[in-house]
Amino acid sequence: MIAHATKDDLAEVARILALQAVHYARKYGEMQLPDLTHLLTATSLDDDGVGLLRDGTEALVGVLAMVTGGIGEEGELPMQG
């Protein structure tokens, strides 16, 4: 989906995810963000790392599908090919 998204689509996704982060911070207070870049290059992960990557990817895919119109009538994501 990312490969097929336009630059404007990706900018819109970034804006939406940023708004979600700000909404969370306003509702629950500012939280120190940990440096999670190591998760992107790790060769093995613990359960917490797997959960973070899974949830983050799910959020990204959901917003990207919404922005690009990638969710079908039945709420299913298009098959990647």
mmCIF file as gemmi writes it, N, C-alpha and C atoms, coordinates in Angstrom:
data_model
loop_
_atom_site.group_PDB
_atom_site.id
_atom_site.type_symbol
_atom_site.label_atom_id
_atom_site.label_alt_id
_atom_site.label_comp_id
_atom_site.label_asym_id
_atom_site.label_entity_id
_atom_site.label_seq_id
_atom_site.pdbx_PDB_ins_code
_atom_site.Cartn_x
_atom_site.Cartn_y
_atom_site.Cartn_z
_atom_site.occupancy
_atom_site.B_iso_or_equiv
_atom_site.pdbx_formal_charge
_atom_site.auth_seq_id
_atom_site.auth_asym_id
_atom_site.pdbx_PDB_model_num
ATOM 1 N N . MET Axp A 1 ? 0.812 -1.187 0 1 0 ? 1 A 1
ATOM 2 C CA . MET Axp A 1 ? 0 0 0 1 0 ? 1 A 1
ATOM 3 C C . MET Axp A 1 ? 0.863 1.262 0 1 0 ? 1 A 1
ATOM 4 N N . ILE Axp A 2 ? 1.956 1.228 0.726 1 0 ? 2 A 1
ATOM 5 C CA . ILE Axp A 2 ? 2.834 2.399 0.778 1 0 ? 2 A 1
ATOM 6 C C . ILE Axp A 2 ? 3.422 2.684 -0.597 1 0 ? 2 A 1
ATOM 7 N N . ALA Axp A 3 ? 3.812 1.638 -1.32 1 0 ? 3 A 1
ATOM 8 C CA . ALA Axp A 3 ? 4.407 1.822 -2.647 1 0 ? 3 A 1
ATOM 9 C C . ALA Axp A 3 ? 3.435 2.467 -3.626 1 0 ? 3 A 1
ATOM 10 N N . HIS Axp A 4 ? 2.139 2.248 -3.422 1 0 ? 4 A 1
ATOM 11 C CA . HIS Axp A 4 ? 1.138 2.79 -4.332 1 0 ? 4 A 1
ATOM 12 C C . HIS Axp A 4 ? 0.576 4.134 -3.867 1 0 ? 4 A 1
ATOM 13 N N . ALA Axp A 5 ? 0.903 4.535 -2.652 1 0 ? 5 A 1
ATOM 14 C CA . ALA Axp A 5 ? 0.398 5.802 -2.114 1 0 ? 5 A 1
ATOM 15 C C . ALA Axp A 5 ? 1.176 6.972 -2.706 1 0 ? 5 A 1
ATOM 16 N N . THR Axp A 6 ? 0.483 8.08 -2.872 1 0 ? 6 A 1
ATOM 17 C CA . THR Axp A 6 ? 1.154 9.292 -3.349 1 0 ? 6 A 1
ATOM 18 C C . THR Axp A 6 ? 1.837 9.989 -2.182 1 0 ? 6 A 1
ATOM 19 N N . LYS Axp A 7 ? 2.67 10.938 -2.515 1 0 ? 7 A 1
ATOM 20 C CA . LYS Axp A 7 ? 3.328 11.741 -1.484 1 0 ? 7 A 1
ATOM 21 C C . LYS Axp A 7 ? 2.277 12.47 -0.646 1 0 ? 7 A 1
ATOM 22 N N . ASP Axp A 8 ? 1.236 12.976 -1.282 1 0 ? 8 A 1
ATOM 23 C CA . ASP Axp A 8 ? 0.162 13.656 -0.551 1 0 ? 8 A 1
ATOM 24 C C . ASP Axp A 8 ? -0.579 12.695 0.368 1 0 ? 8 A 1
ATOM 25 N N . ASP Axp A 9 ? -0.793 11.448 -0.084 1 0 ? 9 A 1
ATOM 26 C CA . ASP Axp A 9 ? -1.434 10.441 0.764 1 0 ? 9 A 1
ATOM 27 C C . ASP Axp A 9 ? -0.607 10.205 2.018 1 0 ? 9 A 1
ATOM 28 N N . LEU Axp A 10 ? 0.693 10.026 1.85 1 0 ? 10 A 1
ATOM 29 C CA . LEU Axp A 10 ? 1.564 9.759 2.997 1 0 ? 10 A 1
ATOM 30 C C . LEU Axp A 10 ? 1.629 10.951 3.941 1 0 ? 10 A 1
ATOM 31 N N . ALA Axp A 11 ? 1.588 12.164 3.385 1 0 ? 11 A 1
ATOM 32 C CA . ALA Axp A 11 ? 1.564 13.358 4.228 1 0 ? 11 A 1
ATOM 33 C C . ALA Axp A 11 ? 0.269 13.4 5.036 1 0 ? 11 A 1
ATOM 34 N N . GLU Axp A 12 ? -0.845 13.03 4.429 1 0 ? 12 A 1
ATOM 35 C CA . GLU Axp A 12 ? -2.124 12.995 5.134 1 0 ? 12 A 1
ATOM 36 C C . GLU Axp A 12 ? -2.109 11.942 6.237 1 0 ? 12 A 1
ATOM 37 N N . VAL Axp A 13 ? -1.525 10.782 5.971 1 0 ? 13 A 1
ATOM 38 C CA . VAL Axp A 13 ? -1.393 9.738 6.988 1 0 ? 13 A 1
ATOM 39 C C . VAL Axp A 13 ? -0.58 10.26 8.167 1 0 ? 13 A 1
ATOM 40 N N . ALA Axp A 14 ? 0.537 10.932 7.877 1 0 ? 14 A 1
ATOM 41 C CA . ALA Axp A 14 ? 1.377 11.482 8.948 1 0 ? 14 A 1
ATOM 42 C C . ALA Axp A 14 ? 0.599 12.507 9.769 1 0 ? 14 A 1
ATOM 43 N N . ARG Axp A 15 ? -0.19 13.355 9.104 1 0 ? 15 A 1
ATOM 44 C CA . ARG Axp A 15 ? -0.984 14.355 9.825 1 0 ? 15 A 1
ATOM 45 C C . ARG Axp A 15 ? -2.014 13.684 10.738 1 0 ? 15 A 1
ATOM 46 N N . ILE Axp A 16 ? -2.697 12.655 10.236 1 0 ? 16 A 1
ATOM 47 C CA . ILE Axp A 16 ? -3.707 11.97 11.037 1 0 ? 16 A 1
ATOM 48 C C . ILE Axp A 16 ? -3.081 11.275 12.235 1 0 ? 16 A 1
ATOM 49 N N . LEU Axp A 17 ? -1.963 10.574 12.017 1 0 ? 17 A 1
ATOM 50 C CA . LEU Axp A 17 ? -1.305 9.893 13.135 1 0 ? 17 A 1
ATOM 51 C C . LEU Axp A 17 ? -0.768 10.891 14.149 1 0 ? 17 A 1
ATOM 52 N N . ALA Axp A 18 ? -0.288 12.045 13.685 1 0 ? 18 A 1
ATOM 53 C CA . ALA Axp A 18 ? 0.18 13.088 14.599 1 0 ? 18 A 1
ATOM 54 C C . ALA Axp A 18 ? -0.985 13.628 15.427 1 0 ? 18 A 1
ATOM 55 N N . LEU Axp A 19 ? -2.137 13.823 14.793 1 0 ? 19 A 1
ATOM 56 C CA . LEU Axp A 19 ? -3.317 14.283 15.522 1 0 ? 19 A 1
ATOM 57 C C . LEU Axp A 19 ? -3.762 13.261 16.559 1 0 ? 19 A 1
ATOM 58 N N . GLN Axp A 20 ? -3.667 11.984 16.206 1 0 ? 20 A 1
ATOM 59 C CA . GLN Axp A 20 ? -4.015 10.947 17.175 1 0 ? 20 A 1
ATOM 60 C C . GLN Axp A 20 ? -3.068 10.99 18.372 1 0 ? 20 A 1
ATOM 61 N N . ALA Axp A 21 ? -1.795 11.211 18.121 1 0 ? 21 A 1
ATOM 62 C CA . ALA Axp A 21 ? -0.812 11.284 19.208 1 0 ? 21 A 1
ATOM 63 C C . ALA Axp A 21 ? -1.091 12.49 20.104 1 0 ? 21 A 1
ATOM 64 N N . VAL Axp A 22 ? -1.422 13.623 19.51 1 0 ? 22 A 1
ATOM 65 C CA . VAL Axp A 22 ? -1.725 14.823 20.281 1 0 ? 22 A 1
ATOM 66 C C . VAL Axp A 22 ? -3.019 14.638 21.075 1 0 ? 22 A 1
ATOM 67 N N . HIS Axp A 23 ? -4.009 14.028 20.464 1 0 ? 23 A 1
ATOM 68 C CA . HIS Axp A 23 ? -5.257 13.762 21.163 1 0 ? 23 A 1
ATOM 69 C C . HIS Axp A 23 ? -4.995 12.899 22.393 1 0 ? 23 A 1
ATOM 70 N N . TYR Axp A 24 ? -4.203 11.865 22.24 1 0 ? 24 A 1
ATOM 71 C CA . TYR Axp A 24 ? -3.857 10.986 23.359 1 0 ? 24 A 1
ATOM 72 C C . TYR Axp A 24 ? -3.139 11.769 24.449 1 0 ? 24 A 1
ATOM 73 N N . ALA Axp A 25 ? -2.171 12.612 24.051 1 0 ? 25 A 1
ATOM 74 C CA . ALA Axp A 25 ? -1.405 13.394 25.024 1 0 ? 25 A 1
ATOM 75 C C . ALA Axp A 25 ? -2.303 14.366 25.782 1 0 ? 25 A 1
ATOM 76 N N . ARG Axp A 26 ? -3.239 14.987 25.099 1 0 ? 26 A 1
ATOM 77 C CA . ARG Axp A 26 ? -4.148 15.924 25.774 1 0 ? 26 A 1
ATOM 78 C C . ARG Axp A 26 ? -5.099 15.196 26.716 1 0 ? 26 A 1
ATOM 79 N N . LYS Axp A 27 ? -5.523 14.017 26.32 1 0 ? 27 A 1
ATOM 80 C CA . LYS Axp A 27 ? -6.473 13.274 27.129 1 0 ? 27 A 1
ATOM 81 C C . LYS Axp A 27 ? -5.81 12.621 28.34 1 0 ? 27 A 1
ATOM 82 N N . TYR Axp A 28 ? -4.594 12.094 28.158 1 0 ? 28 A 1
ATOM 83 C CA . TYR Axp A 28 ? -3.94 11.319 29.217 1 0 ? 28 A 1
ATOM 84 C C . TYR Axp A 28 ? -2.668 11.963 29.756 1 0 ? 28 A 1
ATOM 85 N N . GLY Axp A 29 ? -2.254 13.074 29.176 1 0 ? 29 A 1
ATOM 86 C CA . GLY Axp A 29 ? -1.038 13.75 29.623 1 0 ? 29 A 1
ATOM 87 C C . GLY Axp A 29 ? 0.165 13.368 28.769 1 0 ? 29 A 1
ATOM 88 N N . GLU Axp A 30 ? 1.139 14.239 28.79 1 0 ? 30 A 1
ATOM 89 C CA . GLU Axp A 30 ? 2.363 14.012 28.019 1 0 ? 30 A 1
ATOM 90 C C . GLU Axp A 30 ? 3.111 12.81 28.565 1 0 ? 30 A 1
ATOM 91 N N . MET Axp A 31 ? 3.621 12.007 27.674 1 0 ? 31 A 1
ATOM 92 C CA . MET Axp A 31 ? 4.423 10.857 28.067 1 0 ? 31 A 1
ATOM 93 C C . MET Axp A 31 ? 5.743 10.919 27.305 1 0 ? 31 A 1
ATOM 94 N N . GLN Axp A 32 ? 6.804 10.558 27.974 1 0 ? 32 A 1
ATOM 95 C CA . GLN Axp A 32 ? 8.11 10.492 27.335 1 0 ? 32 A 1
ATOM 96 C C . GLN Axp A 32 ? 8.096 9.358 26.317 1 0 ? 32 A 1
ATOM 97 N N . LEU Axp A 33 ? 8.428 9.665 25.084 1 0 ? 33 A 1
ATOM 98 C CA . LEU Axp A 33 ? 8.461 8.634 24.064 1 0 ? 33 A 1
ATOM 99 C C . LEU Axp A 33 ? 9.804 7.906 24.103 1 0 ? 33 A 1
ATOM 100 N N . PRO Axp A 34 ? 9.776 6.601 24.203 1 0 ? 34 A 1
ATOM 101 C CA . PRO Axp A 34 ? 11.032 5.853 24.204 1 0 ? 34 A 1
ATOM 102 C C . PRO Axp A 34 ? 11.616 5.796 22.798 1 0 ? 34 A 1
ATOM 103 N N . ASP Axp A 35 ? 12.906 5.574 22.711 1 0 ? 35 A 1
ATOM 104 C CA . ASP Axp A 35 ? 13.556 5.405 21.415 1 0 ? 35 A 1
ATOM 105 C C . ASP Axp A 35 ? 13.299 3.971 20.956 1 0 ? 35 A 1
ATOM 106 N N . LEU Axp A 36 ? 12.446 3.818 19.989 1 0 ? 36 A 1
ATOM 107 C CA . LEU Axp A 36 ? 12.057 2.491 19.519 1 0 ? 36 A 1
ATOM 108 C C . LEU Axp A 36 ? 12.662 2.145 18.157 1 0 ? 36 A 1
ATOM 109 N N . THR Axp A 37 ? 13.622 2.941 17.686 1 0 ? 37 A 1
ATOM 110 C CA . THR Axp A 37 ? 14.204 2.689 16.371 1 0 ? 37 A 1
ATOM 111 C C . THR Axp A 37 ? 14.885 1.326 16.3 1 0 ? 37 A 1
ATOM 112 N N . HIS Axp A 38 ? 15.34 0.813 17.44 1 0 ? 38 A 1
ATOM 113 C CA . HIS Axp A 38 ? 15.99 -0.499 17.441 1 0 ? 38 A 1
ATOM 114 C C . HIS Axp A 38 ? 15.023 -1.601 16.998 1 0 ? 38 A 1
ATOM 115 N N . LEU Axp A 39 ? 13.728 -1.384 17.184 1 0 ? 39 A 1
ATOM 116 C CA . LEU Axp A 39 ? 12.751 -2.397 16.773 1 0 ? 39 A 1
ATOM 117 C C . LEU Axp A 39 ? 12.698 -2.556 15.256 1 0 ? 39 A 1
ATOM 118 N N . LEU Axp A 40 ? 13.055 -1.502 14.544 1 0 ? 40 A 1
ATOM 119 C CA . LEU Axp A 40 ? 12.972 -1.543 13.082 1 0 ? 40 A 1
ATOM 120 C C . LEU Axp A 40 ? 14.106 -2.335 12.445 1 0 ? 40 A 1
ATOM 121 N N . THR Axp A 41 ? 15.175 -2.563 13.196 1 0 ? 41 A 1
ATOM 122 C CA . THR Axp A 41 ? 16.326 -3.285 12.648 1 0 ? 41 A 1
ATOM 123 C C . THR Axp A 41 ? 16.669 -4.55 13.426 1 0 ? 41 A 1
ATOM 124 N N . ALA Axp A 42 ? 15.875 -4.865 14.421 1 0 ? 42 A 1
ATOM 125 C CA . ALA Axp A 42 ? 16.163 -6.026 15.277 1 0 ? 42 A 1
ATOM 126 C C . ALA Axp A 42 ? 16.002 -7.327 14.502 1 0 ? 42 A 1
ATOM 127 N N . THR Axp A 43 ? 16.85 -8.306 14.82 1 0 ? 43 A 1
ATOM 128 C CA . THR Axp A 43 ? 16.734 -9.631 14.194 1 0 ? 43 A 1
ATOM 129 C C . THR Axp A 43 ? 15.891 -10.576 15.035 1 0 ? 43 A 1
ATOM 130 N N . SER Axp A 44 ? 15.67 -10.22 16.303 1 0 ? 44 A 1
ATOM 131 C CA . SER Axp A 44 ? 14.764 -10.982 17.16 1 0 ? 44 A 1
ATOM 132 C C . SER Axp A 44 ? 14.078 -10.01 18.101 1 0 ? 44 A 1
ATOM 133 N N . LEU Axp A 45 ? 12.856 -10.351 18.501 1 0 ? 45 A 1
ATOM 134 C CA . LEU Axp A 45 ? 12.061 -9.47 19.344 1 0 ? 45 A 1
ATOM 135 C C . LEU Axp A 45 ? 11.426 -10.249 20.483 1 0 ? 45 A 1
ATOM 136 N N . ASP Axp A 46 ? 11.227 -9.56 21.596 1 0 ? 46 A 1
ATOM 137 C CA . ASP Axp A 46 ? 10.461 -10.159 22.683 1 0 ? 46 A 1
ATOM 138 C C . ASP Axp A 46 ? 8.968 -9.912 22.413 1 0 ? 46 A 1
ATOM 139 N N . ASP Axp A 47 ? 8.111 -10.416 23.263 1 0 ? 47 A 1
ATOM 140 C CA . ASP Axp A 47 ? 6.667 -10.283 23.063 1 0 ? 47 A 1
ATOM 141 C C . ASP Axp A 47 ? 6.219 -8.823 23.032 1 0 ? 47 A 1
ATOM 142 N N . ASP Axp A 48 ? 6.812 -7.99 23.874 1 0 ? 48 A 1
ATOM 143 C CA . ASP Axp A 48 ? 6.447 -6.572 23.892 1 0 ? 48 A 1
ATOM 144 C C . ASP Axp A 48 ? 6.813 -5.894 22.569 1 0 ? 48 A 1
ATOM 145 N N . GLY Axp A 49 ? 7.99 -6.204 22.045 1 0 ? 49 A 1
ATOM 146 C CA . GLY Axp A 49 ? 8.421 -5.636 20.772 1 0 ? 49 A 1
ATOM 147 C C . GLY Axp A 49 ? 7.531 -6.07 19.625 1 0 ? 49 A 1
ATOM 148 N N . VAL Axp A 50 ? 7.183 -7.347 19.612 1 0 ? 50 A 1
ATOM 149 C CA . VAL Axp A 50 ? 6.285 -7.86 18.57 1 0 ? 50 A 1
ATOM 150 C C . VAL Axp A 50 ? 4.934 -7.155 18.656 1 0 ? 50 A 1
ATOM 151 N N . GLY Axp A 51 ? 4.427 -6.984 19.873 1 0 ? 51 A 1
ATOM 152 C CA . GLY Axp A 51 ? 3.143 -6.311 20.058 1 0 ? 51 A 1
ATOM 153 C C . GLY Axp A 51 ? 3.166 -4.867 19.591 1 0 ? 51 A 1
ATOM 154 N N . LEU Axp A 52 ? 4.241 -4.155 19.915 1 0 ? 52 A 1
ATOM 155 C CA . LEU Axp A 52 ? 4.364 -2.763 19.478 1 0 ? 52 A 1
ATOM 156 C C . LEU Axp A 52 ? 4.404 -2.661 17.958 1 0 ? 52 A 1
ATOM 157 N N . LEU Axp A 53 ? 5.213 -3.509 17.322 1 0 ? 53 A 1
ATOM 158 C CA . LEU Axp A 53 ? 5.3 -3.472 15.862 1 0 ? 53 A 1
ATOM 159 C C . LEU Axp A 53 ? 3.97 -3.854 15.219 1 0 ? 53 A 1
ATOM 160 N N . ARG Axp A 54 ? 3.302 -4.857 15.771 1 0 ? 54 A 1
ATOM 161 C CA . ARG Axp A 54 ? 2.01 -5.281 15.232 1 0 ? 54 A 1
ATOM 162 C C . ARG Axp A 54 ? 0.978 -4.158 15.347 1 0 ? 54 A 1
ATOM 163 N N . ASP Axp A 55 ? 0.872 -3.571 16.525 1 0 ? 55 A 1
ATOM 164 C CA . ASP Axp A 55 ? -0.108 -2.508 16.744 1 0 ? 55 A 1
ATOM 165 C C . ASP Axp A 55 ? 0.212 -1.266 15.92 1 0 ? 55 A 1
ATOM 166 N N . GLY Axp A 56 ? 1.485 -0.932 15.824 1 0 ? 56 A 1
ATOM 167 C CA . GLY Axp A 56 ? 1.885 0.226 15.017 1 0 ? 56 A 1
ATOM 168 C C . GLY Axp A 56 ? 1.604 0.015 13.539 1 0 ? 56 A 1
ATOM 169 N N . THR Axp A 57 ? 1.889 -1.188 13.064 1 0 ? 57 A 1
ATOM 170 C CA . THR Axp A 57 ? 1.621 -1.502 11.662 1 0 ? 57 A 1
ATOM 171 C C . THR Axp A 57 ? 0.122 -1.488 11.388 1 0 ? 57 A 1
ATOM 172 N N . GLU Axp A 58 ? -0.651 -1.999 12.324 1 0 ? 58 A 1
ATOM 173 C CA . GLU Axp A 58 ? -2.107 -1.997 12.17 1 0 ? 58 A 1
ATOM 174 C C . GLU Axp A 58 ? -2.635 -0.558 12.095 1 0 ? 58 A 1
ATOM 175 N N . ALA Axp A 59 ? -2.115 0.321 12.929 1 0 ? 59 A 1
ATOM 176 C CA . ALA Axp A 59 ? -2.531 1.727 12.893 1 0 ? 59 A 1
ATOM 177 C C . ALA Axp A 59 ? -2.157 2.364 11.562 1 0 ? 59 A 1
ATOM 178 N N . LEU Axp A 60 ? -0.934 2.125 11.099 1 0 ? 60 A 1
ATOM 179 C CA . LEU Axp A 60 ? -0.48 2.682 9.83 1 0 ? 60 A 1
ATOM 180 C C . LEU Axp A 60 ? -1.336 2.188 8.676 1 0 ? 60 A 1
ATOM 181 N N . VAL Axp A 61 ? -1.56 0.889 8.615 1 0 ? 61 A 1
ATOM 182 C CA . VAL Axp A 61 ? -2.347 0.309 7.523 1 0 ? 61 A 1
ATOM 183 C C . VAL Axp A 61 ? -3.778 0.84 7.549 1 0 ? 61 A 1
ATOM 184 N N . GLY Axp A 62 ? -4.349 0.938 8.731 1 0 ? 62 A 1
ATOM 185 C CA . GLY Axp A 62 ? -5.715 1.433 8.842 1 0 ? 62 A 1
ATOM 186 C C . GLY Axp A 62 ? -5.866 2.857 8.343 1 0 ? 62 A 1
ATOM 187 N N . VAL Axp A 63 ? -4.964 3.739 8.761 1 0 ? 63 A 1
ATOM 188 C CA . VAL Axp A 63 ? -5.036 5.136 8.331 1 0 ? 63 A 1
ATOM 189 C C . VAL Axp A 63 ? -4.696 5.253 6.852 1 0 ? 63 A 1
ATOM 190 N N . LEU Axp A 64 ? -3.695 4.515 6.385 1 0 ? 64 A 1
ATOM 191 C CA . LEU Axp A 64 ? -3.335 4.565 4.974 1 0 ? 64 A 1
ATOM 192 C C . LEU Axp A 64 ? -4.487 4.069 4.1 1 0 ? 64 A 1
ATOM 193 N N . ALA Axp A 65 ? -5.15 2.999 4.517 1 0 ? 65 A 1
ATOM 194 C CA . ALA Axp A 65 ? -6.293 2.49 3.757 1 0 ? 65 A 1
ATOM 195 C C . ALA Axp A 65 ? -7.42 3.516 3.733 1 0 ? 65 A 1
ATOM 196 N N . MET Axp A 66 ? -7.639 4.189 4.852 1 0 ? 66 A 1
ATOM 197 C CA . MET Axp A 66 ? -8.686 5.205 4.912 1 0 ? 66 A 1
ATOM 198 C C . MET Axp A 66 ? -8.363 6.366 3.959 1 0 ? 66 A 1
ATOM 199 N N . VAL Axp A 67 ? -7.119 6.811 3.961 1 0 ? 67 A 1
ATOM 200 C CA . VAL Axp A 67 ? -6.714 7.955 3.15 1 0 ? 67 A 1
ATOM 201 C C . VAL Axp A 67 ? -6.736 7.623 1.662 1 0 ? 67 A 1
ATOM 202 N N . THR Axp A 68 ? -6.299 6.425 1.31 1 0 ? 68 A 1
ATOM 203 C CA . THR Axp A 68 ? -6.199 6.062 -0.111 1 0 ? 68 A 1
ATOM 204 C C . THR Axp A 68 ? -7.457 5.403 -0.646 1 0 ? 68 A 1
ATOM 205 N N . GLY Axp A 69 ? -8.451 5.218 0.214 1 0 ? 69 A 1
ATOM 206 C CA . GLY Axp A 69 ? -9.665 4.538 -0.234 1 0 ? 69 A 1
ATOM 207 C C . GLY Axp A 69 ? -9.447 3.056 -0.405 1 0 ? 69 A 1
ATOM 208 N N . GLY Axp A 70 ? -8.494 2.514 0.346 1 0 ? 70 A 1
ATOM 209 C CA . GLY Axp A 70 ? -8.121 1.116 0.203 1 0 ? 70 A 1
ATOM 210 C C . GLY Axp A 70 ? -8.969 0.138 0.977 1 0 ? 70 A 1
ATOM 211 N N . ILE Axp A 71 ? -10.047 0.606 1.592 1 0 ? 71 A 1
ATOM 212 C CA . ILE Axp A 71 ? -10.928 -0.315 2.31 1 0 ? 71 A 1
ATOM 213 C C . ILE Axp A 71 ? -12.166 -0.527 1.465 1 0 ? 71 A 1
ATOM 214 N N . GLY Axp A 72 ? -12.464 -1.784 1.191 1 0 ? 72 A 1
ATOM 215 C CA . GLY Axp A 72 ? -13.608 -2.126 0.358 1 0 ? 72 A 1
ATOM 216 C C . GLY Axp A 72 ? -14.92 -1.962 1.09 1 0 ? 72 A 1
ATOM 217 N N . GLU Axp A 73 ? -15.995 -2.27 0.391 1 0 ? 73 A 1
ATOM 218 C CA . GLU Axp A 73 ? -17.332 -2.115 0.953 1 0 ? 73 A 1
ATOM 219 C C . GLU Axp A 73 ? -17.539 -2.959 2.201 1 0 ? 73 A 1
ATOM 220 N N . GLU Axp A 74 ? -16.895 -4.096 2.28 1 0 ? 74 A 1
ATOM 221 C CA . GLU Axp A 74 ? -17.066 -4.99 3.418 1 0 ? 74 A 1
ATOM 222 C C . GLU Axp A 74 ? -16.015 -4.758 4.495 1 0 ? 74 A 1
ATOM 223 N N . GLY Axp A 75 ? -15.273 -3.656 4.387 1 0 ? 75 A 1
ATOM 224 C CA . GLY Axp A 75 ? -14.274 -3.315 5.391 1 0 ? 75 A 1
ATOM 225 C C . GLY Axp A 75 ? -12.982 -4.093 5.251 1 0 ? 75 A 1
ATOM 226 N N . GLU Axp A 76 ? -12.765 -4.74 4.122 1 0 ? 76 A 1
ATOM 227 C CA . GLU Axp A 76 ? -11.559 -5.526 3.92 1 0 ? 76 A 1
ATOM 228 C C . GLU Axp A 76 ? -10.517 -4.71 3.176 1 0 ? 76 A 1
ATOM 229 N N . LEU Axp A 77 ? -9.267 -4.924 3.547 1 0 ? 77 A 1
ATOM 230 C CA . LEU Axp A 77 ? -8.165 -4.29 2.867 1 0 ? 77 A 1
ATOM 231 C C . LEU Axp A 77 ? -7.909 -4.991 1.546 1 0 ? 77 A 1
ATOM 232 N N . PRO Axp A 78 ? -7.439 -4.275 0.53 1 0 ? 78 A 1
ATOM 233 C CA . PRO Axp A 78 ? -7.142 -4.92 -0.741 1 0 ? 78 A 1
ATOM 234 C C . PRO Axp A 78 ? -5.97 -5.885 -0.592 1 0 ? 78 A 1
ATOM 235 N N . MET Axp A 79 ? -5.929 -6.907 -1.411 1 0 ? 79 A 1
ATOM 236 C CA . MET Axp A 79 ? -4.818 -7.848 -1.398 1 0 ? 79 A 1
ATOM 237 C C . MET Axp A 79 ? -3.581 -7.161 -1.946 1 0 ? 79 A 1
ATOM 238 N N . GLN Axp A 80 ? -2.46 -7.389 -1.29 1 0 ? 80 A 1
ATOM 239 C CA . GLN Axp A 80 ? -1.213 -6.811 -1.785 1 0 ? 80 A 1
ATOM 240 C C . GLN Axp A 80 ? -0.64 -7.735 -2.833 1 0 ? 80 A 1
ATOM 241 N N . GLY Axp A 81 ? -0.115 -7.152 -3.887 1 0 ? 81 A 1
ATOM 242 C CA . GLY Axp A 81 ? 0.387 -8.002 -4.963 1 0 ? 81 A 1
ATOM 243 C C . GLY Axp A 81 ? 1.661 -7.591 -5.502 1 0 ? 81 A 1
